[in-house]
Amino acid sequence: MLNISGIHEGYVLDHIKAGMSLQIYHDLKLDQLDHCTTAIIMNAKSNKMGFKDIIKVECPIEAVDLDILGFIDHNITVNIIKGDEIVEKRALTLPKEVKNVIKCKNPRCITSIEQELDQIFILTDPVEEVYRCKYCEEKFRGQK
């Protein structure tokens, strides 16, 4: 039996599509955080989804930008943990702005030339989930 200890302060990301946890790990930049304990559970059985991934992270809540999860998959459940208890279940929505997750595919975009410039996409159509590059208006449609 797999045993992963509880979390004193942090969060649990549940209902992740099976196989997506490593991508989310990198998108949240968890690999760049010092003193942050992370457990990734892949292909866990789920009555709701068949199989799912789970990520448990023990670190200060403000250390990670969870807004990007709404862009990756707004069906992920975010459980905020403080003092060994779930204190909040956060609903995810599409973020109005996505920074350094999508790369502009327009070869004439300034972000293709200026490497230090952030890749910023603005949500222009929430129904169709369309984002546009802030600099050149190039479209990005749908999930990552």
N, CA, C and O atoms as a MOPAC input file, in Angstrom:
PM7 MOZYME 1SCF
protein

 N      0.83900 1    -1.18800 1     0.00000 1
 C      0.00000 1     0.00000 1     0.00000 1
 C      0.87600 1     1.24000 1     0.00000 1
 O      1.86600 1     1.30200 1     0.72900 1
 N      0.52900 1     2.20500 1    -0.79300 1
 C      1.24700 1     3.46600 1    -0.89800 1
 C      0.83700 1     4.37000 1     0.25200 1
 O     -0.35300 1     4.54900 1     0.51000 1
 N      1.82100 1     4.94200 1     0.94800 1
 C      1.52200 1     5.82900 1     2.07100 1
 C      2.27300 1     7.14100 1     1.87500 1
 O      3.50300 1     7.16700 1     1.85100 1
 N      1.52600 1     8.21900 1     1.73500 1
 C      2.10900 1     9.55000 1     1.62200 1
 C      1.55800 1    10.36600 1     2.77000 1
 O      0.34400 1    10.48800 1     2.92700 1
 N      2.44900 1    10.92800 1     3.57400 1
 C      2.02100 1    11.63000 1     4.78500 1
 C      1.18100 1    12.86500 1     4.47400 1
 O      1.13600 1    13.34900 1     3.34300 1
 N      0.52000 1    13.35400 1     5.51900 1
 C     -0.32200 1    14.53600 1     5.40400 1
 C      0.50700 1    15.80500 1     5.21700 1
 O      1.73500 1    15.78300 1     5.29100 1
 N     -0.18500 1    16.88800 1     4.97800 1
 C      0.44300 1    18.18800 1     4.73700 1
 C      0.05100 1    19.12500 1     5.86800 1
 O     -1.11800 1    19.19000 1     6.24600 1
 N      1.02600 1    19.85100 1     6.41000 1
 C      0.73100 1    20.84300 1     7.44400 1
 C      0.24200 1    22.14100 1     6.80000 1
 O     -0.77200 1    22.70200 1     7.21300 1
 N      0.97500 1    22.61400 1     5.78200 1
 C      0.56600 1    23.81500 1     5.03900 1
 C      0.91600 1    23.62100 1     3.57900 1
 O      2.05000 1    23.27800 1     3.24500 1
 N     -0.04500 1    23.83800 1     2.71900 1
 C      0.17600 1    23.68200 1     1.28700 1
 C     -1.13400 1    23.45000 1     0.57700 1
 O     -2.15400 1    24.04100 1     0.93000 1
 N     -1.10800 1    22.58800 1    -0.42600 1
 C     -2.32200 1    22.31500 1    -1.17200 1
 C     -2.24300 1    20.95200 1    -1.83500 1
 O     -1.16700 1    20.39200 1    -2.04400 1
 N     -3.41700 1    20.44400 1    -2.15600 1
 C     -3.54300 1    19.18800 1    -2.87800 1
 C     -4.31100 1    19.48600 1    -4.16300 1
 O     -5.41900 1    20.02200 1    -4.12800 1
 N     -3.71500 1    19.13500 1    -5.28100 1
 C     -4.37200 1    19.27700 1    -6.57900 1
 C     -4.93200 1    17.91400 1    -6.93800 1
 O     -4.18600 1    16.95300 1    -7.13200 1
 N     -6.24100 1    17.83900 1    -7.02300 1
 C     -6.90900 1    16.56800 1    -7.26700 1
 C     -7.66600 1    16.64300 1    -8.59500 1
 O     -7.88100 1    17.72700 1    -9.13700 1
 N     -8.05900 1    15.50400 1    -9.09900 1
 C     -8.81600 1    15.38600 1   -10.35200 1
 C     -8.03900 1    15.92500 1   -11.55000 1
 O     -8.60600 1    16.55800 1   -12.44100 1
 N     -6.74600 1    15.66400 1   -11.55700 1
 C     -5.89800 1    16.00000 1   -12.71100 1
 C     -6.04600 1    14.86100 1   -13.71600 1
 O     -6.04200 1    13.69100 1   -13.33300 1
 N     -6.17500 1    15.19600 1   -14.99200 1
 C     -6.24300 1    14.15600 1   -16.01900 1
 C     -5.01000 1    13.26700 1   -15.90200 1
 O     -3.89300 1    13.75500 1   -15.73500 1
 N     -5.22400 1    11.96500 1   -15.99100 1
 C     -4.12100 1    11.01000 1   -15.87000 1
 C     -3.00900 1    11.34600 1   -16.86800 1
 O     -3.26200 1    11.53400 1   -18.05800 1
 N     -1.79300 1    11.41600 1   -16.36600 1
 C     -0.63400 1    11.69800 1   -17.20400 1
 C     -0.26100 1    13.16600 1   -17.30300 1
 O      0.76300 1    13.49000 1   -17.90500 1
 N     -1.05000 1    14.06400 1   -16.73500 1
 C     -0.79400 1    15.50700 1   -16.84800 1
 C     -0.01000 1    16.08600 1   -15.67000 1
 O      0.38900 1    17.24900 1   -15.72400 1
 N      0.22100 1    15.31600 1   -14.61700 1
 C      0.81100 1    15.86800 1   -13.39800 1
 C      2.23100 1    16.39100 1   -13.59300 1
 O      2.57900 1    17.41800 1   -13.01000 1
 N      3.05200 1    15.73000 1   -14.38100 1
 C      4.42600 1    16.21000 1   -14.58600 1
 C      4.44400 1    17.53800 1   -15.34400 1
 O      5.26200 1    18.41100 1   -15.05200 1
 N      3.54300 1    17.68800 1   -16.31400 1
 C      3.45300 1    18.96000 1   -17.04300 1
 C      3.02100 1    20.08000 1   -16.10300 1
 O      3.56300 1    21.18400 1   -16.16000 1
 N      2.04900 1    19.80000 1   -15.24200 1
 C      1.58900 1    20.79100 1   -14.27300 1
 C      2.70800 1    21.12300 1   -13.28900 1
 O      2.88500 1    22.28500 1   -12.92200 1
 N      3.45400 1    20.12500 1   -12.86500 1
 C      4.60800 1    20.32200 1   -11.97700 1
 C      5.56900 1    21.35600 1   -12.57100 1
 O      6.04000 1    22.25000 1   -11.86800 1
 N      5.85300 1    21.22600 1   -13.86900 1
 C      6.76300 1    22.17200 1   -14.52500 1
 C      6.10600 1    23.52800 1   -14.77200 1
 O      6.75500 1    24.56100 1   -14.60500 1
 N      4.82500 1    23.54600 1   -15.16900 1
 C      4.12700 1    24.81000 1   -15.42400 1
 C      4.00100 1    25.65900 1   -14.15800 1
 O      4.06100 1    26.88600 1   -14.22400 1
 N      3.82700 1    25.00700 1   -13.00700 1
 C      3.75500 1    25.73000 1   -11.73000 1
 C      5.14300 1    26.08100 1   -11.19600 1
 O      5.27400 1    26.75400 1   -10.17400 1
 N      6.17800 1    25.61500 1   -11.90200 1
 C      7.57600 1    25.87200 1   -11.52500 1
 C      7.90100 1    25.33800 1   -10.12700 1
 O      8.67000 1    25.94600 1    -9.38300 1
 N      7.31000 1    24.20500 1    -9.78700 1
 C      7.56400 1    23.58700 1    -8.49100 1
 C      9.00600 1    23.10600 1    -8.37400 1
 O      9.55100 1    23.01600 1    -7.27400 1
 N      9.61900 1    22.79900 1    -9.51500 1
 C     11.00400 1    22.35500 1    -9.50600 1
 C     11.97700 1    23.47600 1    -9.15100 1
 O     13.14000 1    23.20700 1    -8.84800 1
 N     11.52700 1    24.71200 1    -9.18300 1
 C     12.38800 1    25.86200 1    -8.89300 1
 C     12.23100 1    26.38200 1    -7.46900 1
 O     12.93300 1    27.31600 1    -7.08000 1
 N     11.32900 1    25.80000 1    -6.68400 1
 C     11.09500 1    26.26700 1    -5.31900 1
 C     12.02400 1    25.56000 1    -4.34500 1
 O     12.17400 1    24.33900 1    -4.39800 1
 N     12.64800 1    26.32400 1    -3.45800 1
 C     13.47700 1    25.74900 1    -2.40500 1
 C     12.58700 1    25.30500 1    -1.25300 1
 O     11.58000 1    25.94600 1    -0.95300 1
 N     12.95600 1    24.22600 1    -0.62500 1
 C     12.27400 1    23.72900 1     0.57700 1
 C     10.77900 1    23.51000 1     0.34300 1
 O      9.95400 1    23.85200 1     1.19100 1
 N     10.44800 1    22.95200 1    -0.78100 1
 C      9.06500 1    22.65800 1    -1.13300 1
 C      8.96700 1    21.15600 1    -1.38300 1
 O      9.59200 1    20.63700 1    -2.30800 1
 N      8.19100 1    20.46400 1    -0.56700 1
 C      8.04500 1    19.02100 1    -0.70400 1
 C      6.85700 1    18.73200 1    -1.60300 1
 O      5.76400 1    19.25800 1    -1.38900 1
 N      7.07400 1    17.88800 1    -2.62100 1
 C      6.02700 1    17.57800 1    -3.57800 1
 C      5.89400 1    16.07000 1    -3.74100 1
 O      6.88800 1    15.35600 1    -3.87200 1
 N      4.66100 1    15.60100 1    -3.73200 1
 C      4.36800 1    14.19400 1    -4.02000 1
 C      3.45600 1    14.15400 1    -5.23900 1
 O      2.42100 1    14.81900 1    -5.27200 1
 N      3.84500 1    13.37500 1    -6.23300 1
 C      3.03400 1    13.21600 1    -7.44100 1
 C      2.52800 1    11.78200 1    -7.46900 1
 O      3.30900 1    10.83100 1    -7.43600 1
 N      1.22900 1    11.64600 1    -7.53000 1
 C      0.59700 1    10.33600 1    -7.60000 1
 C     -0.01700 1    10.23000 1    -8.99000 1
 O     -0.89300 1    11.01500 1    -9.35300 1
 N      0.44500 1     9.26100 1    -9.75500 1
 C     -0.02300 1     9.11700 1   -11.12800 1
 C     -0.89000 1     7.87400 1   -11.27400 1
 O     -0.64400 1     6.84300 1   -10.64800 1
 N     -1.90900 1     7.99800 1   -12.11600 1
 C     -2.80200 1     6.89500 1   -12.46100 1
 C     -3.49500 1     6.27600 1   -11.24900 1
 O     -3.63100 1     5.05600 1   -11.15200 1
 N     -3.92700 1     7.13000 1   -10.33200 1
 C     -4.70300 1     6.66100 1    -9.17900 1
 C     -6.11600 1     6.31700 1    -9.65300 1
 O     -6.65700 1     6.98500 1   -10.53500 1
 N     -6.70300 1     5.29300 1    -9.07600 1
 C     -8.06900 1     4.91600 1    -9.44500 1
 C     -9.03900 1     5.99400 1    -8.98800 1
 O     -8.89700 1     6.56200 1    -7.90500 1
 N    -10.02600 1     6.26400 1    -9.83100 1
 C    -11.02400 1     7.29200 1    -9.53100 1
 C    -12.38300 1     6.83000 1   -10.02200 1
 O    -12.52500 1     6.42700 1   -11.17600 1
 N    -13.38300 1     6.88600 1    -9.15300 1
 C    -14.74700 1     6.53200 1    -9.56500 1
 C    -15.27400 1     7.51300 1   -10.59400 1
 O    -16.00700 1     7.13000 1   -11.50600 1
 N    -14.90100 1     8.78200 1   -10.45000 1
 C    -15.39900 1     9.84700 1   -11.31100 1
 C    -14.71100 1     9.86800 1   -12.67900 1
 O    -15.35700 1    10.08700 1   -13.70300 1
 N    -13.37100 1     9.63200 1   -12.68500 1
 C    -12.59400 1     9.81200 1   -13.90600 1
 C    -12.00100 1     8.51700 1   -14.47000 1
 O    -11.43400 1     8.53300 1   -15.56200 1
 N    -12.11800 1     7.43200 1   -13.77200 1
 C    -11.44400 1     6.20500 1   -14.17800 1
 C    -10.05600 1     6.16900 1   -13.55800 1
 O     -9.79000 1     5.39000 1   -12.64200 1
 N     -9.17500 1     7.02400 1   -14.07000 1
 C     -7.83800 1     7.21400 1   -13.51100 1
 C     -7.54000 1     8.69900 1   -13.46000 1
 O     -8.01500 1     9.46400 1   -14.29900 1
 N     -6.76600 1     9.10000 1   -12.49000 1
 C     -6.43400 1    10.51300 1   -12.31400 1
 C     -5.04300 1    10.63400 1   -11.71400 1
 O     -4.47500 1     9.65400 1   -11.23200 1
 N     -4.50100 1    11.84800 1   -11.74700 1
 C     -3.25300 1    12.18200 1   -11.06800 1
 C     -3.57900 1    13.10600 1    -9.90700 1
 O     -4.59800 1    13.79700 1    -9.91700 1
 N     -2.70700 1    13.11300 1    -8.90900 1
 C     -2.84300 1    13.98700 1    -7.74600 1
 C     -1.46400 1    14.57500 1    -7.45100 1
 O     -0.45600 1    13.87600 1    -7.54900 1
 N     -1.42100 1    15.84200 1    -7.09600 1
 C     -0.16800 1    16.47100 1    -6.66300 1
 C     -0.38800 1    17.04400 1    -5.28100 1
 O     -1.32100 1    17.81600 1    -5.06200 1
 N      0.48200 1    16.66300 1    -4.33800 1
 C      0.44400 1    17.20300 1    -2.97900 1
 C      1.69200 1    18.05300 1    -2.80600 1
 O      2.80500 1    17.58800 1    -3.05100 1
 N      1.50800 1    19.29600 1    -2.38500 1
 C      2.62400 1    20.22900 1    -2.24600 1
 C      2.60300 1    20.82100 1    -0.84700 1
 O      1.59400 1    21.37800 1    -0.41500 1
 N      3.71300 1    20.69900 1    -0.14500 1
 C      3.83600 1    21.32000 1     1.17200 1
 C      4.78600 1    22.50100 1     1.04300 1
 O      5.99500 1    22.33300 1     0.89000 1
 N      4.21500 1    23.69800 1     1.10700 1
 C      4.96300 1    24.95100 1     1.05000 1
 C      3.99400 1    26.07700 1     1.36700 1
 O      2.78100 1    25.86400 1     1.36400 1
 N      4.50600 1    27.27800 1     1.64200 1
 C      3.58700 1    28.40800 1     1.86500 1
 C      2.67700 1    28.61100 1     0.64800 1
 O      3.13100 1    28.53500 1    -0.49400 1
 N      1.41300 1    28.86500 1     0.89800 1
 C      0.41600 1    28.99800 1    -0.17000 1
 C      0.81900 1    30.07000 1    -1.18500 1
 O      0.64200 1    29.87900 1    -2.38800 1
 N      1.35200 1    31.18200 1    -0.71400 1
 C      1.69200 1    32.29400 1    -1.61000 1
 C      2.91100 1    32.01800 1    -2.46900 1
 O      3.23000 1    32.82400 1    -3.34300 1
 N      3.60700 1    30.90000 1    -2.25200 1
 C      4.81400 1    30.57400 1    -3.01400 1
 C      4.50000 1    30.14100 1    -4.44700 1
 O      5.39000 1    30.14700 1    -5.29700 1
 N      3.25600 1    29.76700 1    -4.72700 1
 C      2.90300 1    29.22500 1    -6.03800 1
 C      1.71000 1    29.97800 1    -6.61400 1
 O      0.74400 1    30.26300 1    -5.90600 1
 N      1.78600 1    30.29800 1    -7.90700 1
 C      0.68900 1    30.95600 1    -8.61400 1
 C     -0.27100 1    29.89400 1    -9.13300 1
 O     -0.00700 1    29.25800 1   -10.15300 1
 N     -1.37300 1    29.70600 1    -8.43800 1
 C     -2.34000 1    28.67600 1    -8.81700 1
 C     -3.29800 1    29.12800 1    -9.91800 1
 O     -4.04400 1    28.30900 1   -10.45400 1
 N     -3.29100 1    30.41700 1   -10.26500 1
 C     -4.21000 1    30.92000 1   -11.28700 1
 C     -3.99300 1    30.23100 1   -12.63000 1
 O     -4.94200 1    30.05300 1   -13.39400 1
 N     -2.76100 1    29.84500 1   -12.92300 1
 C     -2.45800 1    29.21500 1   -14.20300 1
 C     -3.16800 1    27.87300 1   -14.35100 1
 O     -3.36800 1    27.39700 1   -15.46900 1
 N     -3.54800 1    27.26200 1   -13.23600 1
 C     -4.26400 1    25.98000 1   -13.30200 1
 C     -5.59100 1    26.11200 1   -14.03300 1
 O     -6.01800 1    25.17700 1   -14.71100 1
 N     -6.24500 1    27.25100 1   -13.90700 1
 C     -7.49600 1    27.47500 1   -14.62800 1
 C     -7.29600 1    27.41900 1   -16.12900 1
 O     -8.19300 1    27.00300 1   -16.86300 1
 N     -6.13600 1    27.83100 1   -16.58800 1
 C     -5.81100 1    27.75900 1   -18.01500 1
 C     -5.50900 1    26.31800 1   -18.42200 1
 O     -5.94400 1    25.85800 1   -19.47800 1
 N     -4.75700 1    25.61300 1   -17.57200 1
 C     -4.36100 1    24.24700 1   -17.90100 1
 C     -5.57500 1    23.32100 1   -17.92300 1
 O     -5.78800 1    22.59200 1   -18.89200 1
 N     -6.36900 1    23.35300 1   -16.85200 1
 C     -7.57600 1    22.51600 1   -16.76300 1
 C     -8.44100 1    23.04400 1   -15.62500 1
 O     -8.08900 1    22.88700 1   -14.45600 1
 N     -9.55400 1    23.66000 1   -15.95200 1
 C    -10.40600 1    24.25900 1   -14.92200 1
 C    -11.21100 1    23.21900 1   -14.13900 1
 O    -11.98500 1    23.59000 1   -13.25600 1
 N    -11.04700 1    21.92400 1   -14.44100 1
 C    -11.72400 1    20.87100 1   -13.68200 1
 C    -10.89800 1    20.34600 1   -12.51400 1
 O    -11.38000 1    19.52300 1   -11.73700 1
 N     -9.66700 1    20.81000 1   -12.38500 1
 C     -8.81400 1    20.39500 1   -11.27300 1
 C     -9.38900 1    20.95700 1    -9.97500 1
 O     -9.83300 1    22.10500 1    -9.92700 1
 N     -9.37700 1    20.14000 1    -8.92600 1
 C     -9.82100 1    20.57200 1    -7.60900 1
 C     -8.60300 1    21.02200 1    -6.81200 1
 O     -7.61400 1    20.29400 1    -6.73300 1
 N     -8.66200 1    22.21200 1    -6.22000 1
 C     -7.56800 1    22.73900 1    -5.40400 1
 C     -8.03100 1    22.78000 1    -3.95300 1
 O     -8.95700 1    23.51500 1    -3.60700 1
 N     -7.38300 1    21.98800 1    -3.11400 1
 C     -7.67500 1    21.97000 1    -1.68000 1
 C     -6.53700 1    22.68600 1    -0.96000 1
 O     -5.39000 1    22.24200 1    -1.02100 1
 N     -6.84300 1    23.78700 1    -0.28000 1
 C     -5.85300 1    24.55000 1     0.47100 1
 C     -5.77500 1    23.95800 1     1.88500 1
 O     -6.79300 1    23.78800 1     2.55500 1
 N     -4.55700 1    23.64900 1     2.32100 1
 C     -4.33200 1    23.01900 1     3.62100 1
 C     -3.58500 1    23.98700 1     4.54000 1
 O     -2.56300 1    24.55400 1     4.15100 1
 N     -4.09300 1    24.17500 1     5.75400 1
 C     -3.39700 1    24.93400 1     6.80100 1
 C     -3.64400 1    24.22000 1     8.11700 1
 O     -4.77500 1    23.83200 1     8.41100 1
 N     -2.60700 1    24.04400 1     8.90400 1
 C     -2.75200 1    23.37200 1    10.18800 1
 C     -3.28900 1    21.96000 1    10.04500 1
 O     -4.09900 1    21.51900 1    10.86100 1
 N     -2.85000 1    21.25000 1     9.02100 1
 C     -3.23600 1    19.85900 1     8.76500 1
 C     -4.70100 1    19.67600 1     8.37100 1
 O     -5.18300 1    18.54400 1     8.33500 1
 N     -5.42100 1    20.75700 1     8.07500 1
 C     -6.84600 1    20.67200 1     7.73000 1
 C     -7.11300 1    21.38200 1     6.40100 1
 O     -6.43300 1    22.34800 1     6.05700 1
 N     -8.10900 1    20.89300 1     5.66000 1
 C     -8.55300 1    21.60500 1     4.45400 1
 C     -9.32900 1    22.82800 1     4.90500 1
 O    -10.36800 1    22.70700 1     5.55400 1
 N     -8.82100 1    24.01900 1     4.55700 1
 C     -9.48100 1    25.25500 1     4.96700 1
 C    -10.25100 1    25.90500 1     3.82200 1
 O    -11.09000 1    26.77800 1     4.04600 1
 N     -9.96000 1    25.47300 1     2.58800 1
 C    -10.62600 1    26.07500 1     1.43600 1
 C    -10.54400 1    25.12500 1     0.25600 1
 O     -9.52800 1    24.46600 1     0.03800 1
 N    -11.63600 1    25.06600 1    -0.50300 1
 C    -11.64200 1    24.38000 1    -1.78900 1
 C    -11.82600 1    25.47400 1    -2.83300 1
 O    -12.85800 1    26.14300 1    -2.87900 1
 N    -10.82600 1    25.63900 1    -3.65200 1
 C    -10.82900 1    26.74800 1    -4.60200 1
 C    -11.34100 1    26.29300 1    -5.96500 1
 O    -10.85500 1    25.31200 1    -6.52900 1
 N    -12.32800 1    27.01900 1    -6.48600 1
 C    -12.83900 1    26.77300 1    -7.83400 1
 C    -11.93700 1    27.49400 1    -8.82900 1
 O    -11.51200 1    28.62400 1    -8.59000 1
 N    -11.65800 1    26.84800 1    -9.92000 1
 C    -10.77400 1    27.43100 1   -10.92400 1
 C    -11.57300 1    28.06200 1   -12.05500 1
 O    -12.62500 1    27.55800 1   -12.45000 1
 N    -11.06100 1    29.16300 1   -12.56400 1
 C    -11.64400 1    29.82800 1   -13.72800 1
 C    -10.51500 1    30.14000 1   -14.69700 1
 O     -9.33800 1    30.05900 1   -14.34600 1
 N    -10.88600 1    30.49400 1   -15.91000 1
 C     -9.86900 1    30.88700 1   -16.88300 1
 C     -9.24500 1    32.20900 1   -16.45100 1
 O     -9.97100 1    33.16700 1   -16.18600 1
 N     -7.92200 1    32.28300 1   -16.37300 1
 C     -7.28700 1    33.54800 1   -16.00200 1
 C     -7.39700 1    34.56700 1   -17.13600 1
 O     -7.40500 1    34.20400 1   -18.31200 1
 N     -7.48000 1    35.83400 1   -16.77000 1
 C     -7.57800 1    36.89600 1   -17.77400 1
 C     -6.26700 1    37.07300 1   -18.52900 1
 O     -6.25400 1    37.53200 1   -19.67100 1
 N     -5.15700 1    36.70200 1   -17.87600 1
 C     -3.83800 1    36.84600 1   -18.48800 1
 C     -3.00000 1    35.62200 1   -18.16700 1
 O     -3.02100 1    35.11800 1   -17.04400 1
 N     -2.25900 1    35.14700 1   -19.16300 1
 C     -1.36100 1    34.00800 1   -18.98800 1
 C      0.04200 1    34.47100 1   -19.36500 1
 O      0.27300 1    34.95600 1   -20.47300 1
 N      0.97600 1    34.31300 1   -18.42400 1
 C      2.33800 1    34.79900 1   -18.64400 1
 C      3.32400 1    33.63300 1   -18.65100 1
 O      3.39500 1    32.84900 1   -17.70500 1
 N      4.08300 1    33.54300 1   -19.74400 1
 C      5.17900 1    32.58000 1   -19.90700 1
 C      4.74700 1    31.12200 1   -19.82700 1
 O      5.49200 1    30.27700 1   -19.33100 1
 N      3.54500 1    30.82600 1   -20.31300 1
 C      3.09000 1    29.44700 1   -20.42200 1
 C      2.88400 1    29.09300 1   -21.89000 1
 O      3.29000 1    28.02200 1   -22.34200 1
 N      2.25400 1    29.99700 1   -22.62700 1
 C      2.06000 1    29.83000 1   -24.06700 1
 C      3.19100 1    30.59200 1   -24.76400 1
 O      3.59700 1    31.66500 1   -24.31700 1
 N      3.68600 1    30.03300 1   -25.84700 1
 C      4.68100 1    30.75300 1   -26.64900 1
 C      4.02300 1    31.19800 1   -27.94900 1
 O      3.31200 1    30.42800 1   -28.59400 1
 N      4.26800 1    32.44400 1   -28.32200 1
 C      3.70000 1    32.98200 1   -29.55600 1
 C      4.36100 1    32.29700 1   -30.75000 1
 O      5.58500 1    32.18600 1   -30.82500 1
 N      3.52500 1    31.84200 1   -31.67800 1
 C      4.02600 1    31.12400 1   -32.85400 1
 C      4.28200 1    32.04500 1   -34.03600 1
 O      4.76700 1    31.60800 1   -35.08000 1
 N      3.95300 1    33.32500 1   -33.86700 1
 C      4.17300 1    34.28700 1   -34.94500 1
 C      5.66600 1    34.60900 1   -35.02300 1
 O      6.21300 1    35.16900 1   -34.07300 1
 N      6.34300 1    34.27200 1   -36.12900 1
 C      7.78400 1    34.53800 1   -36.22800 1
 C      8.13000 1    36.02700 1   -36.24300 1
 O      9.28100 1    36.39400 1   -36.00800 1
 N      7.15400 1    36.87900 1   -36.51500 1
 C      7.39700 1    38.32500 1   -36.53700 1
 C      7.08500 1    39.00000 1   -35.21000 1
 O      7.29200 1    40.20500 1   -35.06700 1
 N      6.58700 1    38.23900 1   -34.23600 1
 C      6.26400 1    38.79500 1   -32.91900 1
 C      7.54800 1    39.24500 1   -32.23100 1
 O      8.58700 1    38.59900 1   -32.36500 1
 N      7.47800 1    40.33200 1   -31.50800 1
 C      8.64900 1    40.86200 1   -30.81300 1
 C      9.20200 1    39.87100 1   -29.78300 1
 O     10.38900 1    39.90400 1   -29.45900 1
 N      8.32600 1    38.98100 1   -29.26700 1
 C      8.79900 1    37.99100 1   -28.28600 1
 C      9.69100 1    36.94300 1   -28.93800 1
 O     10.43600 1    36.25100 1   -28.24400 1
 N      9.62800 1    36.81700 1   -30.25800 1
 C     10.52900 1    35.90000 1   -30.96700 1
 C     11.93100 1    36.47300 1   -31.06400 1
 O     12.91000 1    35.73300 1   -31.16100 1
 N     12.02100 1    37.80600 1   -31.03700 1
 C     13.31900 1    38.48500 1   -31.17400 1
 C     13.90000 1    38.82900 1   -29.80800 1
 O     15.07400 1    38.57100 1   -29.54200 1
 N     13.08000 1    39.40800 1   -28.95100 1
 C     13.50400 1    39.82300 1   -27.61100 1
 C     13.30000 1    38.67300 1   -26.62700 1
 O     12.19300 1    38.47900 1   -26.12300 1
 N     14.34200 1    37.91900 1   -26.35400 1
 C     14.24500 1    36.72300 1   -25.51900 1
 C     13.86200 1    37.04400 1   -24.07400 1
 O     13.24600 1    36.20500 1   -23.41700 1
 N     14.20100 1    38.21500 1   -23.56100 1
 C     13.90400 1    38.57200 1   -22.16700 1
 C     12.46100 1    39.02700 1   -21.97200 1
 O     12.00300 1    39.15500 1   -20.83700 1
 N     11.75100 1    39.27000 1   -23.04900 1
 C     10.37800 1    39.76100 1   -22.98200 1
 C      9.43100 1    38.62600 1   -22.59500 1
 O      9.51200 1    37.52900 1   -23.14800 1
 N      8.53500 1    38.89200 1   -21.64400 1
 C      7.57000 1    37.88500 1   -21.21000 1
 C      6.58900 1    37.57000 1   -22.33500 1
 O      6.19500 1    38.45000 1   -23.10100 1
 N      6.20600 1    36.30300 1   -22.41700 1
 C      5.16700 1    35.86100 1   -23.35800 1
 C      3.83100 1    36.06200 1   -22.64100 1
 O      3.48800 1    35.28700 1   -21.74800 1
 N      3.08000 1    37.08500 1   -23.02100 1
 C      1.82800 1    37.41400 1   -22.34400 1
 C      0.66400 1    37.24000 1   -23.31200 1
 O      0.64600 1    37.81500 1   -24.40000 1
 N     -0.30800 1    36.43400 1   -22.88800 1
 C     -1.52300 1    36.22200 1   -23.66500 1
 C     -2.71500 1    36.68800 1   -22.84000 1
 O     -2.79400 1    36.42400 1   -21.64000 1
 N     -3.64300 1    37.38400 1   -23.49700 1
 C     -4.83200 1    37.94000 1   -22.86100 1
 C     -6.05600 1    37.13900 1   -23.31100 1
 O     -6.20500 1    36.83700 1   -24.49500 1
 N     -6.93500 1    36.79700 1   -22.35600 1
 C     -8.17200 1    36.08700 1   -22.67100 1
 C     -9.10900 1    37.05300 1   -23.39400 1
 O     -9.52000 1    38.06500 1   -22.82500 1
 N     -9.44600 1    36.74100 1   -24.64700 1
 C    -10.31800 1    37.62400 1   -25.42600 1
 C    -11.70600 1    37.02600 1   -25.63500 1
 O    -12.65700 1    37.75800 1   -25.90900 1
 N    -11.83500 1    35.71200 1   -25.51000 1
 C    -13.13300 1    35.06300 1   -25.67800 1
 C    -13.23400 1    33.90300 1   -24.68700 1
 O    -12.75700 1    32.80400 1   -24.96700 1
 N    -13.87000 1    34.15400 1   -23.50300 1
 C    -13.96100 1    33.10800 1   -22.49400 1
 C    -14.79900 1    31.89500 1   -22.91400 1
 O    -14.54200 1    30.78100 1   -22.45800 1
 N    -15.78700 1    32.10200 1   -23.77000 1
 C    -16.64800 1    30.99900 1   -24.20700 1
 C    -15.86000 1    30.02100 1   -25.07700 1
 O    -15.92500 1    28.81000 1   -24.86800 1
 N    -15.13300 1    30.53400 1   -26.02800 1
 C    -14.33800 1    29.70500 1   -26.94000 1
 C    -12.91900 1    29.44500 1   -26.40600 1
 O    -12.13600 1    28.73700 1   -27.03900 1
 N    -12.59700 1    30.01900 1   -25.24600 1
 C    -11.27800 1    29.89100 1   -24.61900 1
 C    -10.16100 1    30.34200 1   -25.57700 1
 O     -9.20800 1    29.60900 1   -25.83800 1
 N    -10.31200 1    31.56500 1   -26.08800 1
 C     -9.33900 1    32.12200 1   -27.01800 1
 C     -8.47100 1    33.14000 1   -26.29200 1
 O     -8.97400 1    34.05200 1   -25.63600 1
 N     -7.17000 1    32.97000 1   -26.42200 1
 C     -6.19000 1    33.91300 1   -25.89600 1
 C     -5.46000 1    34.53700 1   -27.08100 1
 O     -5.24400 1    33.88800 1   -28.10400 1
 N     -5.08200 1    35.81400 1   -26.92800 1
 C     -4.32800 1    36.51000 1   -27.97300 1
 C     -3.04800 1    37.07100 1   -27.38300 1
 O     -3.01700 1    37.55600 1   -26.25200 1
 N     -1.99600 1    36.99000 1   -28.18000 1
 C     -0.70600 1    37.53700 1   -27.78100 1
 C     -0.86100 1    39.03600 1   -27.54600 1
 O     -1.42500 1    39.74000 1   -28.38400 1
 N     -0.37400 1    39.51700 1   -26.43500 1
 C     -0.48900 1    40.93500 1   -26.07400 1
 C      0.21800 1    41.82600 1   -27.08700 1
 O     -0.18600 1    42.97300 1   -27.28300 1
 N      1.25100 1    41.32900 1   -27.72500 1
 C      2.08100 1    42.15600 1   -28.59300 1
 C      1.66300 1    42.11300 1   -30.05900 1
 O      1.75200 1    43.12700 1   -30.75200 1
 N      1.20900 1    40.96400 1   -30.53900 1
 C      0.93200 1    40.88000 1   -31.98000 1
 C     -0.47400 1    40.37600 1   -32.30500 1
 O     -0.84100 1    40.26900 1   -33.47500 1
 N     -1.26200 1    40.06600 1   -31.26900 1
 C     -2.64600 1    39.61100 1   -31.44500 1
 C     -2.75500 1    38.21400 1   -32.05400 1
 O     -3.83600 1    37.82900 1   -32.49900 1
 N     -1.66500 1    37.44700 1   -32.08700 1
 C     -1.72700 1    36.05900 1   -32.56300 1
 C     -2.64500 1    35.27200 1   -31.64600 1
 O     -2.59800 1    35.44700 1   -30.42800 1
 N     -3.49000 1    34.39700 1   -32.21200 1
 C     -4.48700 1    33.63600 1   -31.44500 1
 C     -3.91400 1    32.33700 1   -30.91000 1
 O     -3.06300 1    31.70200 1   -31.53200 1
 N     -4.40300 1    31.96200 1   -29.74400 1
 C     -4.18700 1    30.62300 1   -29.20000 1
 C     -5.55000 1    30.16000 1   -28.71300 1
 O     -6.16900 1    30.81900 1   -27.87700 1
 N     -6.01900 1    29.03900 1   -29.22600 1
 C     -7.36400 1    28.55100 1   -28.91200 1
 C     -7.28600 1    27.24700 1   -28.13800 1
 O     -6.51600 1    26.34400 1   -28.46600 1
 N     -8.11200 1    27.17800 1   -27.09500 1
 C     -8.30000 1    25.90900 1   -26.40000 1
 C     -7.29000 1    25.62700 1   -25.31800 1
 O     -6.46900 1    26.47200 1   -24.96000 1
 N     -7.37400 1    24.41900 1   -24.80800 1
 C     -6.52600 1    23.96500 1   -23.71000 1
 C     -5.09000 1    23.83800 1   -24.16400 1
 O     -4.79200 1    23.68800 1   -25.34900 1
 N     -4.22700 1    23.90200 1   -23.19500 1
 C     -2.79000 1    23.79600 1   -23.44100 1
 C     -2.43600 1    22.44500 1   -23.98800 1
 O     -1.26500 1    22.17500 1   -24.25600 1

